[in-house]
Amino acid sequence: MPRPSLPCCTFLPFLPDRFSRVILPVLILAARLSAVEPATAPADRANPLLVESTLPYQMPPFDQIRDEDYAPAYEQGMRDELKEVAVIAGNPEKPSFDNTIVALERSGSLLDRVDRLFSNMAGANTNPTLQEVERETAPKLAAQRDAIHLNGALFSRIQALYDERNSLGLDAESLRLLERYHRDFVRAGARLSAADQTRLKAINTELATLQTTFTQNVLKETNASAVVVDDVAQLAGLSANEIAAAKAAAQADRQDGKFVIRLLNTSGQPVLASLENRALRERIQQASVSRCSHGGEFDNRAIVLRIVQLRAERAVLLGYPNHAAYVLEEQTAATVGAVNRLLAELAPPAVANARREAADMQAIIDQEQAGFQLAPWDWDYYSEKVRRARYAFDESHLRPYFELNHVLHDGVFYAANRLYGLTFKERSDLPVYQPDVRVFEVLDSDGQPLALFLTDFFARPSKRGGAWMNAYVNQCGLLDTKPVIANHLNIQKPPAGEPALLTFDEVRTMFHEFGHALHGMLSNVKYPRFSGTQVPRDFVEYPSQVNEMWSVWPEVLQNYARHYQTGDPMPKELLDRMLATGKYNQGFMTTEYLAASLLDQAWHQFKAKEVPGNVLDFEAAALQQAGMDFAPVPPRYRSTYFSHIFSSPAYSAGYYSYIWAEVLDADSVEWFKQHGGLTRANGDRFRQEVLSRGGSAEANALFRNFAGGEPDIRPLLVRRGLDQPPAAPVP
């Protein structure tokens, strides 16, 4: 039976998984499959997806797989899983943990393998053929979940075991597995009437189609919204490499002699910090924030409203007041009230800080007699001017010290070695799906093989925005599998022969995503259901955010922050200025994040009949009501390209999870500092109490076992400068 996958990382949604996937109802699908000739791969070759990979760690044989292999493999996987589930449900023997729960954990292996691979390719290297497979498969996968979860005979067996759970003699992980299966089935509608189950199936199928369409619209519109520049003079302020990359992007789009600036998934765009041409900055910002909301074939406004309405209706059908209540029941936050209180506590000081930051920028604009009021497209550009004035610091001076390979080997891998004893050996003998992808074998502290780690760092039109981790193979004692984990970023690829020089934000993101990778690679659980990142959404970001701390830990930073040409370490004065700016611009960053989080909650705390009729009007009203309507700081994502919450159920009503997890993270960073920092003893403790446990124990208990007590919000407030008076005005 397919299992939950990794998270998506940090900006991205969970990939479809065992319990977020779905097939046609059992009887209907059985009849269909007996009457219809199954789709097949070309007759001259076997479909490589239909057999388990013979490569090390069962890594997918990317060089053998063709686009046309996925659809028939999906069909075969769905047929196989239904047969396996039917055998379990119809077993004449008395239900036992092994013949029901463990049997379900073992079922659906083909479908799970195909779905993991396809979902990862659909995000990392898609094309029109894969997008069509995605559209065709989504509603079928949506019906599969219902076919399994609404199977009365199967649920009766699970219920019988659940009723006797305390007398079965199960170990702690097995007992938790039984309880999770029961809870999953109940939350999926197993106790609903036949009529309500019929309506639930229709909702789930429609949602699957809408969410897929939303995802594809965002990618297509983001590519279509790239800004074309005719004159290189308009690019003043960009580095030579950035200009060369814009020229190469134009050539790739067959616009020789021009320059193309591609958009990232967030509202703000990195080039806005450097571009001197204000009119061009405005063009880029407006192209970004208007995505999927200005008419045309990629407009997502109607889709957003329909998704929200259907989620609200489903929540009520399942016995919850709204979709947020349904989602949060499964999170460490537990309730809508808890999330609302956290966001309400943080919003006022965040906006106050942002307004103070804006005042400093406006002062510079006025000193320059520029004659305009600060706008969103001015923020990054003028915040850099304030940074230079206050700290004598120019972030562009950091890039020569953040060459990608140095950051990876001498930073990310170095910290993992010091903490966990891991070593990394690059392998060029294994196939990849794209030339920029690299493969590393990971060896444990005793030299034994632990995992494969894939990196896919550069942006391209076939790749969705953001940064994320995924698992091609999850660690699992039951099936004796070792993890195959991948990290994806969207770093601008430099011209051929040039180094990839990163911003510090990209450095931090690399450490962050590797924190997710560690969560997958260091997993040590028995059951697939609990492997790696199969934890509550508002806990999954906790280990990855903790791993960010090593990006600025002195020993680690000194090891990787070296000039790409000379090898000289970053000068102490530059390093000191960089560290001194740690709390700078936190008003902006906290406000844009909280604004998006509040929008997410606002959309998902409706009842079905309360859903508004206009997306953009609702956004404005919701932000105003929350006190977040500060025009120079738009939400990190606007609704029509907010893929976290509308591309899949994973982050819906859950975007708050980053700040929730940061409470745990900031508290844990203080623990590391108080206990000696970068040591094997500390790493082994974090590995034992958190990283290795996956979802095999309650998340809050894992934190308490590591940190020795309940989380404290004060370290977070200090980190984000929300406990301090405003900085002195810019002279």
Secondary structure by P-SEA (a helix, b strand, c coil): cccccccccccccccccccccccccaaaaaaaaaccccccccccccccccccccccccccccccccccccaaaaaaaaaaaaaaaaaaaaccccccccccaaaaaacaaaaaaaaaaaaaaacccccaaaaaaaaacaaaaaaaaaaaaacaaaaaaaaaaaaacccccccaaaaaaaaaaaaaaaaacccccaaaaaaaaaaaaaaaaaaaaaaaaaaaaaaaabbbbccccccccccaaaaaaaaaaaaaaccccbbbbbbccccccccccccccaaaaaaaaaaaaaccccccccccaaaaaaaaaaaaaaaaaaccccaaaaaacccccccaaaaaaaaaaccaaaaaaaaaaaaaaaaaaaaacccccccccaaaaaaaaaaaaacccccccccccccccccccccaaaaaaaacbbbbbbbcccccccccbbbbbbbcccccccbbbbbbccccccccccccccccbbbbcccbbbbbbbbbbbcccccccccccccaaaaaaaaaaaaaaaaaaaccccccccccccccccccaaaaaaaccccccaaaaaaccccccccccccaaaaaaaaaacccaaaaaaaaaaaaaaaaaaacccccccccccaaaaaaaaaaaacccccccccccccccccccccccccccccaaaaaaaaaaaaaaaaaaacccccaaaaaaaaaccccccccccaaaaaaaaccccccaaaaaaaaccccccccccc
